[in-house]
Amino acid sequence: MKLKAMLRSTVAAAAVAASVLLTGATATPTPTPGPVPDNPTDPVRASEYWLDGAGIREAWKTTRGEGVTIAIIDTGIGKVPSVFGNAVVDGTDVSGNGSSDGRTPVGAVDGDHGSWVASLAAGRGKADGTGMIGVAPEAKLLSVSVGFGAAAAVPFVEQVATGIRWAVDHGADIINMSFTTNTLDWDESWDDAFLYAYEHDVVVVVAAGNRGSGTDVIGAPATIPGVLTVGGVDQTGTASVEASTQGITIGISAPSEGLLGVSADGELSMWRGTSGASPIVAGVAALIRSAHPDLDAANVINRIVKTALPVPGVTEVPDPLYGYGLLDASAAVTASVPLVDENPMGDLEEWVRLYRRAQAQPAPDPEVTPVEIEPLPAADPPTEPGSPLLPSADSLRYGTLPLIALTAPGILIALGVTAAARRIRSARKQSTPAP
């Protein structure tokens, strides 16, 4: 929806009122003058209710993101001088359909998406302090153009893995990915890509997804341990029904409704979704890294979640709708937060160790030690062949002689018994009287 006519109406007043509902603030703080001017009374700036609602203008009193680089892995950042000017310092295309600098929007439907995301993260605004401004207007941007669906000649999982590695190798301190795959699982190639980012101390911020787009629960990359997953709320700080989703890995909530974005052609548009909430948080991460350059990625994320504003009625965190609470950029930049040794959003390396099957390695050949065996005695020489009808020495030794030895006593006994029987009968006959 274009805002040319809308911005001349009462949107500014409504947006300012919405910012008060979100924070309870009663006045707009005046930012410290800096290289990027800000005119809070400008209708466009006043419509950016999150600048006050999430404490971003207050955080600007400390930093505006100087010295930090945010990589936008999306459909490409358009060449809009009044918004991006010198912000985009490098880029590439991983879709196979874009330009080598990553500045040509990819996709007929989603081509403006990357520009909207980038303008929320680090848009410069106009030189007179009017026009849309990003959360970290002095941060640098990297444009990594990807294509969704038919808008790419390269498989999407490969695009993401390649894009992450390119961003890390070209100096990204923060990576923003405002997309979802609508599935809890992810390709194993992403294990190495995300670990590569973590090993190089890069903060990875991702969108939770939107019910209005068919995402009922979070999907990858929002399910990957270690990323900071962003849920969405409306102007009152209530979890958005259409422009957000839910899941146990949500870490922080940020505005996702009534958002502004600069299209690739320079036109101002209104949009919604966690695709916009994510770069707002990525911009705050840039403010933290600028103000605290000694902090590693785990502690940058920890400051964001530990300084979140509590949500009334939420008793346990992280909550599946709000995570740790509502984004508070001022507290994230200036509060005293104890250091941590681990990323509060999880450990991908440990997850891989527990749940991925180890690559099968061939079993090593066993070492065989030869065993010495004493030689057997020489075999008996073969006997001379003879007639099978004549007894041999062995048949006499093992057959005939034993048989004679066993049979002879039996014969003698039988003869003795017979002789005895005859003598008994003869004696009976002699003793029997005649009739």
RODO-2510 file (C-alpha; in nm, 4 decimals, decimal comma):
residues 435
     n   res          X          Y          Z
     1     m     0,0000     0,0000     0,0000
     2     k     0,1487     0,3368    -0,1001
     3     l     0,1594     0,6089     0,1618
     4     k     0,1780     0,9299    -0,0398
     5     a    -0,1784     1,0328     0,0422
     6     m    -0,1890     0,8612     0,3803
     7     l     0,1093     1,0510     0,5142
     8     r    -0,0759     1,3796     0,4566
     9     s    -0,3602     1,2632     0,6786
    10     t    -0,3815     1,1713     1,0445
    11     v    -0,1400     0,8735     1,0326
    12     a     0,1268     1,0674     1,2139
    13     a    -0,0947     1,1461     1,5107
    14     a    -0,2213     0,7872     1,5277
    15     a     0,1302     0,6499     1,5104
    16     v     0,2515     0,8757     1,7914
    17     a    -0,0416     0,7619     2,0039
    18     a     0,0436     0,4012     1,9278
    19     s     0,3988     0,4558     2,0436
    20     v     0,2714     0,5791     2,3782
    21     l     0,0596     0,2641     2,4151
    22     l     0,3629     0,0504     2,3501
    23     t     0,5985     0,2132     2,5965
    24     g     0,3900     0,4174     2,8345
    25     a     0,6056     0,7173     2,7409
    26     t     0,4579     1,0671     2,7563
    27     a     0,7234     1,2598     2,5668
    28     t     0,9545     1,2078     2,2719
    29     p     1,3203     1,2347     2,3703
    30     t     1,5392     1,4623     2,1604
    31     p     1,8271     1,2733     2,0040
    32     t     2,1786     1,4023     2,0148
    33     p     2,2674     1,5689     1,6823
    34     g     2,4870     1,3500     1,4648
    35     p     2,5962     1,2901     1,1071
    36     v     2,2511     1,1448     1,0241
    37     p     1,9908     1,4094     1,1159
    38     d     1,6492     1,3244     1,2571
    39     n     1,3346     1,5360     1,2509
    40     p     1,0782     1,3640     1,4741
    41     t     0,8024     1,5989     1,3551
    42     d     0,8330     1,4835     0,9963
    43     p     0,5164     1,2843     0,9085
    44     v     0,7195     0,9851     0,7910
    45     r     0,9407     0,9834     1,0988
    46     a     0,6366     1,0224     1,3232
    47     s     0,4818     0,7183     1,1545
    48     e     0,7828     0,5120     1,2596
    49     y     0,6275     0,4553     1,6003
    50     w     0,8932     0,1965     1,6915
    51     l     1,1639     0,4648     1,7098
    52     d     1,0119     0,5838     2,0365
    53     g     0,8058     0,2767     2,1232
    54     a     1,1099     0,0478     2,1325
    55     g     1,3459     0,3067     2,2845
    56     i     1,5505     0,3516     1,9672
    57     r     1,5663     0,7327     1,9732
    58     e     1,6801     0,7119     2,3331
    59     a     1,9540     0,4667     2,2326
    60     w     2,0679     0,7147     1,9644
    61     k     2,1943     0,9369     2,2426
    62     t     2,4719     0,6803     2,2798
    63     t     2,5234     0,5425     1,9290
    64     r     2,3706     0,5122     1,5843
    65     g     2,5580     0,2028     1,4757
    66     e     2,8807     0,3483     1,3442
    67     g     3,1500     0,0922     1,2627
    68     v     2,9126    -0,2077     1,2411
    69     t     2,8161    -0,4027     0,9265
    70     i     2,4773    -0,5708     0,8774
    71     a     2,4356    -0,8288     0,6010
    72     i     2,0849    -0,8450     0,4549
    73     i     2,0324    -1,1899     0,3010
    74     d     1,7150    -1,1200     0,1055
    75     t     1,5935    -1,0306    -0,2432
    76     g     1,8482    -0,7522    -0,2889
    77     i     1,8727    -0,3881    -0,1782
    78     g     1,7578    -0,1420    -0,4429
    79     k     1,9671     0,1560    -0,5478
    80     v     1,7814     0,4359    -0,3706
    81     p     2,0313     0,7170    -0,3003
    82     s     1,8061     0,9113    -0,0658
    83     v     1,7656     0,6095     0,1647
    84     f     2,0756     0,3965     0,1234
    85     g     2,3289     0,6434    -0,0178
    86     n     2,6668     0,5160     0,1009
    87     a     2,5126     0,2561     0,3302
    88     v     2,5604    -0,0470     0,1024
    89     v     2,9353    -0,1126     0,0897
    90     d     2,9366    -0,4495    -0,0890
    91     g     2,7106    -0,7195    -0,2218
    92     t     2,6703    -1,0368    -0,4227
    93     d     2,4043    -1,2558    -0,5804
    94     v     2,3661    -1,6213    -0,4877
    95     s     2,0414    -1,6886    -0,6748
    96     g     2,1904    -1,7107    -1,0222
    97     n     1,9399    -1,4537    -1,1494
    98     g     2,0565    -1,1278    -0,9929
    99     s     2,3468    -0,8922    -1,0569
   100     s     2,6964    -0,9455    -0,9220
   101     d     2,6618    -0,6576    -0,6736
   102     g     2,3415    -0,7949    -0,5175
   103     r     2,1594    -0,4684    -0,5884
   104     t     1,9181    -0,5910    -0,8556
   105     p     1,5903    -0,7039    -0,6938
   106     v     1,5257    -1,0752    -0,7514
   107     g     1,1697    -1,1972    -0,8050
   108     a     0,8698    -1,0337    -0,9661
   109     v     0,6602    -1,0701    -0,6495
   110     d     0,9159    -1,0299    -0,3705
   111     g     1,1593    -0,7944    -0,5398
   112     d     1,0940    -0,5063    -0,2979
   113     h     1,1256    -0,7244     0,0130
   114     g     1,5011    -0,6851     0,0541
   115     s     1,4793    -0,3056     0,0219
   116     w     1,2018    -0,2861     0,2816
   117     v     1,4086    -0,4944     0,5228
   118     a     1,7257    -0,2907     0,4667
   119     s     1,5469     0,0433     0,5115
   120     l     1,4212    -0,0663     0,8534
   121     a     1,7662    -0,1842     0,9603
   122     a     1,9865     0,1027     0,8429
   123     g     1,8074     0,3446     0,6096
   124     r     1,9779     0,6865     0,6022
   125     g     1,6825     0,9116     0,5409
   126     k     1,7126     1,2464     0,3654
   127     a     1,9793     1,5039     0,4343
   128     d     1,7271     1,7405     0,5973
   129     g     1,6266     1,4816     0,8589
   130     t     1,3029     1,3783     0,6899
   131     g     1,1984     1,0579     0,5186
   132     m     1,2284     0,7066     0,6480
   133     i     1,5249     0,6293     0,8725
   134     g     1,6501     0,2950     0,9927
   135     v     1,7246     0,1758     1,3448
   136     a     2,1034     0,1942     1,2926
   137     p     2,1393     0,4742     1,0354
   138     e     2,5182     0,4842     1,0569
   139     a     2,5750     0,1102     1,0161
   140     k     2,6996    -0,0329     0,6881
   141     l     2,5043    -0,2811     0,4781
   142     l     2,5930    -0,5863     0,2706
   143     s     2,3388    -0,6882     0,0066
   144     v     2,3185    -1,0644    -0,0569
   145     s     2,0418    -1,1292    -0,3092
   146     v     1,8574    -1,4612    -0,2976
   147     g     1,5603    -1,5880    -0,4940
   148     f     1,2538    -1,7627    -0,3586
   149     g     1,0967    -2,0452    -0,5573
   150     a     1,1048    -1,9924    -0,9325
   151     a     1,3023    -1,6690    -0,8895
   152     a     1,6271    -1,8640    -0,8549
   153     a     1,8407    -2,0940    -1,0645
   154     v     2,0128    -2,2345    -0,7541
   155     p     1,8482    -2,4516    -0,4818
   156     f     1,7373    -2,2346    -0,1923
   157     v     1,9290    -2,4229     0,0772
   158     e     2,2456    -2,3790    -0,1255
   159     q     2,1777    -2,0072    -0,1683
   160     v     2,1456    -1,9558     0,2057
   161     a     2,4596    -2,1524     0,2930
   162     t     2,6607    -1,9672     0,0283
   163     g     2,5175    -1,6317     0,1304
   164     i     2,6070    -1,6791     0,4963
   165     r     2,9659    -1,7700     0,4172
   166     w     3,0030    -1,4782     0,1773
   167     a     2,8645    -1,2351     0,4360
   168     v     3,1013    -1,3629     0,7047
   169     d     3,4010    -1,3459     0,4726
   170     h     3,3139    -0,9860     0,3759
   171     g     3,2991    -0,8442     0,7249
   172     a     2,9436    -0,8929     0,8508
   173     d     2,8995    -0,8351     1,2245
   174     i     2,5275    -0,9126     1,2038
   175     i     2,3280    -1,1194     0,9547
   176     n     1,9550    -1,0653     0,9072
   177     m     1,7341    -1,3268     0,7404
   178     s     1,3673    -1,2331     0,7090
   179     f     1,2285    -1,5575     0,5699
   180     t     1,1098    -1,8991     0,6816
   181     t     1,0987    -2,2448     0,5256
   182     n     0,7789    -2,3456     0,7109
   183     t     0,9470    -2,6615     0,8352
   184     l     1,1140    -2,7329     1,1670
   185     d     1,4057    -2,9176     1,0085
   186     w     1,6836    -2,7765     0,7957
   187     d     1,9331    -2,9098     0,5469
   188     e     2,2556    -3,0409     0,6975
   189     s     2,4541    -2,7969     0,4838
   190     w     2,3143    -2,5225     0,7048
   191     d     2,4862    -2,6775     1,0078
   192     d     2,8269    -2,5841     0,8755
   193     a     2,7137    -2,2462     0,7389
   194     f     2,5610    -2,1264     1,0655
   195     l     2,8493    -2,2687     1,2687
   196     y     3,0826    -2,0760     1,0384
   197     a     2,9005    -1,7564     1,1327
   198     y     2,9097    -1,8361     1,5045
   199     e     3,2784    -1,9252     1,4928
   200     h     3,3446    -1,5808     1,3425
   201     d     3,1454    -1,4041     1,6163
   202     v     2,8524    -1,2999     1,3966
   203     v     2,5063    -1,2281     1,5434
   204     v     2,2361    -1,4005     1,3349
   205     v     1,8844    -1,2515     1,3549
   206     v     1,5883    -1,4254     1,1887
   207     a     1,2126    -1,3805     1,1531
   208     a     0,9698    -1,6146     1,3278
   209     g     0,7192    -1,6166     1,0386
   210     n     0,3577    -1,5056     1,0048
   211     r     0,0257    -1,6811     1,0446
   212     g    -0,1126    -1,4641     0,7658
   213     s     0,1356    -1,6308     0,5310
   214     g     0,0440    -1,9812     0,6443
   215     t     0,3055    -2,0263     0,9184
   216     d     0,1322    -2,1558     1,2317
   217     v     0,4560    -2,2343     1,4140
   218     i     0,8118    -2,1236     1,3575
   219     g     1,0205    -2,2914     1,0893
   220     a     1,3881    -2,2989     0,9984
   221     p     1,6060    -2,0970     1,0216
   222     a     1,4156    -1,9800     1,3321
   223     t     1,4495    -2,3290     1,4823
   224     i     1,8303    -2,3386     1,4554
   225     p     2,0052    -2,3109     1,7951
   226     g     2,2017    -1,9889     1,8415
   227     v     1,9986    -1,7568     1,6191
   228     l     1,7978    -1,4710     1,7717
   229     t     1,4419    -1,5401     1,6568
   230     v     1,2087    -1,2394     1,6476
   231     g     0,8344    -1,2560     1,7069
   232     g     0,5947    -0,9746     1,6207
   233     v     0,3628    -0,7448     1,8167
   234     d     0,1202    -0,4731     1,7170
   235     q     0,1325    -0,1063     1,8154
   236     t     0,0013    -0,1856     2,1631
   237     g     0,2641    -0,4481     2,2354
   238     t     0,0218    -0,7391     2,1917
   239     a     0,1323    -1,0474     1,9994
   240     s     0,0161    -1,0095     1,6425
   241     v    -0,2441    -1,2586     1,5242
   242     e    -0,1630    -1,2388     1,1534
   243     a     0,1847    -1,0815     1,1431
   244     s     0,3620    -1,3270     1,3738
   245     t     0,3563    -1,6871     1,4855
   246     q     0,4638    -1,8840     1,7911
   247     g     0,7364    -2,1228     1,8995
   248     i     0,9665    -2,2084     2,1868
   249     t     1,2721    -2,0597     2,0153
   250     i     1,1394    -1,7024     1,9952
   251     g     1,3829    -1,4809     2,1854
   252     i     1,2441    -1,1276     2,1545
   253     s     0,9369    -0,9474     2,0221
   254     a     0,9389    -0,6317     1,8109
   255     p     0,6838    -0,4328     1,6085
   256     s     0,5476    -0,6250     1,3083
   257     e     0,2365    -0,4262     1,2159
   258     g     0,1947    -0,0846     1,0555
   259     l     0,5552    -0,0878     0,9343
   260     l     0,7104     0,1316     0,6675
   261     g     0,9560     0,0279     0,4015
   262     v     1,1257     0,1877     0,1037
   263     s     1,0802    -0,0114    -0,2169
   264     a     1,3520    -0,0690    -0,4738
   265     d     1,2111     0,2177    -0,6809
   266     g     1,2221     0,4592    -0,3871
   267     e     0,8497     0,4535    -0,3130
   268     l     0,7382     0,4350     0,0489
   269     s     0,5156     0,1376     0,1320
   270     m     0,3278     0,0098     0,4348
   271     w     0,3706    -0,3537     0,5223
   272     r     0,3639    -0,5963     0,8123
   273     g     0,5196    -0,9178     0,9307
   274     t     0,8104    -1,0488     1,1330
   275     s     1,0127    -0,9868     0,8177
   276     g     1,0073    -0,6263     0,9402
   277     a     1,0402    -0,7026     1,3108
   278     s     1,3646    -0,8907     1,2454
   279     p     1,5640    -0,5995     1,0902
   280     i     1,4477    -0,3720     1,3722
   281     v     1,6174    -0,6118     1,6149
   282     a     1,9181    -0,6483     1,3827
   283     g     1,9523    -0,2692     1,3928
   284     v     1,9475    -0,2737     1,7730
   285     a     2,2173    -0,5419     1,7680
   286     a     2,4236    -0,3022     1,5565
   287     l     2,3724    -0,0247     1,8136
   288     i     2,4956    -0,2588     2,0872
   289     r     2,8017    -0,3695     1,8909
   290     s     2,8847    -0,0073     1,8153
   291     a     2,8519     0,0996     2,1793
   292     h     3,0216    -0,2134     2,3167
   293     p     3,2749    -0,3307     2,0565
   294     d     3,4353    -0,5635     2,3112
   295     l     3,1229    -0,7806     2,3461
   296     d     3,1019    -1,1087     2,1581
   297     a     2,7912    -1,2239     1,9740
   298     a     2,6559    -1,4255     2,2683
   299     n     2,6632    -1,1204     2,4950
   300     v     2,5048    -0,8960     2,2321
   301     i     2,2123    -1,1376     2,2112
   302     n     2,2066    -1,1720     2,5882
   303     r     2,1727    -0,7945     2,6341
   304     i     1,8733    -0,7876     2,3998
   305     v     1,6829    -1,0686     2,5722
   306     k     1,7782    -0,9813     2,9307
   307     t     1,6726    -0,6145     2,8992
   308     a     1,3394    -0,6941     2,7302
   309     l     1,0281    -0,5298     2,8726
   310     p     0,8100    -0,7816     3,0595
   311     v     0,4711    -0,8601     2,9054
   312     p     0,1776    -0,8334     3,1490
   313     g     0,0369    -1,1752     3,2267
   314     v     0,3449    -1,3652     3,1098
   315     t     0,4953    -1,5426     3,4109
   316     e     0,7575    -1,7684     3,2532
   317     v     1,0142    -1,6830     2,9885
   318     p     1,0886    -1,7537     2,7178
   319     d     0,7228    -1,7414     2,6209
   320     p     0,6124    -1,9060     2,2913
   321     l     0,4538    -1,5780     2,1775
   322     y     0,6831    -1,3094     2,3207
   323     g     1,0113    -1,4829     2,3961
   324     y     1,1762    -1,2897     2,6802
   325     g     0,9552    -0,9846     2,6232
   326     l     0,9334    -0,6646     2,4202
   327     l     1,2379    -0,5029     2,2632
   328     d     1,3907    -0,2143     2,4613
   329     a     1,6778    -0,0700     2,2585
   330     s     1,7739     0,1934     2,5147
   331     a     1,8166    -0,0594     2,7948
   332     a     1,9944    -0,3025     2,5619
   333     v     2,2536    -0,0349     2,4840
   334     t     2,2970     0,1307     2,8231
   335     a     2,1922    -0,1117     3,1000
   336     s     2,4384    -0,2990     3,3166
   337     v     2,4098    -0,6632     3,2165
   338     p     2,6354    -0,9392     3,3549
   339     l     2,8495    -1,1174     3,1001
   340     v     2,7681    -1,4722     2,9942
   341     d     2,9798    -1,7550     2,8577
   342     e     2,7106    -1,9148     2,6419
   343     n     2,4587    -1,7981     2,3861
   344     p     2,1182    -1,7881     2,5602
   345     m     1,9553    -1,9030     2,2368
   346     g     2,1348    -2,2373     2,2358
   347     d     2,4419    -2,4206     2,1107
   348     l     2,4262    -2,5495     1,7523
   349     e     2,7512    -2,7423     1,7819
   350     e     2,6176    -2,9410     2,0767
   351     w     2,2872    -2,9983     1,8967
   352     v     2,4707    -3,1368     1,5948
   353     r     2,6743    -3,3652     1,8210
   354     l     2,3607    -3,5033     1,9845
   355     y     2,1179    -3,5296     1,6955
   356     r     2,3119    -3,5662     1,3736
   357     r     2,4488    -3,9099     1,2860
   358     a     2,8243    -3,9134     1,2793
   359     q     2,9717    -3,9663     0,9375
   360     a     3,0513    -4,3343     0,8958
   361     q     3,4265    -4,3953     0,8827
   362     p     3,5775    -4,7164     0,7406
   363     a     3,6990    -4,9478     1,0146
   364     p     4,0779    -4,9607     1,0343
   365     d     4,2448    -5,2860     0,9336
   366     p     4,3293    -5,4848     1,2482
   367     e     4,6953    -5,5396     1,3240
   368     v     4,7702    -5,9139     1,3051
   369     t     5,0693    -6,0505     1,4975
   370     p     5,1934    -6,3853     1,3580
   371     v     5,1917    -6,6782     1,6037
   372     e     5,4782    -6,9299     1,5962
   373     i     5,3620    -7,2930     1,6027
   374     e     5,5961    -7,5868     1,6684
   375     p     5,6270    -7,8161     1,3671
   376     l     5,4255    -8,1366     1,3745
   377     p     5,6107    -8,4728     1,3937
   378     a     5,6805    -8,6451     1,0664
   379     a     5,4055    -8,8721     0,9396
   380     d     5,4514    -9,2500     0,9369
   381     p     5,5747    -9,3811     0,6037
   382     p     5,3061    -9,5465     0,3931
   383     t     5,2827    -9,9276     0,4022
   384     e     5,3448   -10,1482     0,1034
   385     p     5,0273   -10,2243    -0,0834
   386     g     4,9033   -10,5857    -0,0575
   387     s     4,6048   -10,8070    -0,1335
   388     p     4,2832   -10,7049     0,0420
   389     l     4,2105   -11,0784     0,1012
   390     l     4,5220   -11,1302     0,3109
   391     p     4,5527   -10,9954     0,6658
   392     s     4,7825   -10,7026     0,7140
   393     a     4,9947   -10,6223     1,0166
   394     d     4,7455   -10,3619     1,1336
   395     s     4,4450   -10,5927     1,0924
   396     l     4,6240   -10,8625     1,2880
   397     r     4,7329   -10,6129     1,5561
   398     y     4,4037   -10,4267     1,5970
   399     g     4,1505   -10,6876     1,4840
   400     t     4,2451   -11,0539     1,4901
   401     l     4,4595   -11,0697     1,8035
   402     p     4,2184   -10,8704     2,0255
   403     l     3,9308   -11,0851     1,8983
   404     i     4,1197   -11,4058     1,9835
   405     a     4,2069   -11,2661     2,3265
   406     l     3,8420   -11,2001     2,3974
   407     t     3,6980   -11,5125     2,2386
   408     a     3,9324   -11,7824     2,3812
   409     p     3,8281   -11,7413     2,7456
   410     g     3,4658   -11,7572     2,6403
   411     i     3,5204   -12,0788     2,4578
   412     l     3,7035   -12,2315     2,7515
   413     i     3,4288   -12,1300     2,9904
   414     a     3,1638   -12,2726     2,7601
   415     l     3,3509   -12,6032     2,7365
   416     g     3,3854   -12,6184     3,1133
   417     v     3,0146   -12,5507     3,1644
   418     t     2,9239   -12,8196     2,9113
   419     a     3,1511   -13,0799     3,0777
   420     a     3,0081   -12,9983     3,4178
   421     a     2,6539   -13,0408     3,2899
   422     r     2,7362   -13,3802     3,1488
   423     r     2,8882   -13,4995     3,4786
   424     i     2,5758   -13,3853     3,6676
   425     r     2,3409   -13,5741     3,4319
   426     s     2,5564   -13,8851     3,4529
   427     a     2,5527   -13,8758     3,8329
   428     r     2,1740   -13,8420     3,8374
   429     k     2,1272   -14,1434     3,6171
   430     q     2,3404   -14,3630     3,8478
   431     s     2,1567   -14,2608     4,1637
   432     t     1,8087   -14,3130     4,0274
   433     p     1,6579   -14,6534     4,1633
   434     a     1,5103   -14,9010     3,9174
   435     p     1,1255   -14,9465     3,9252
***
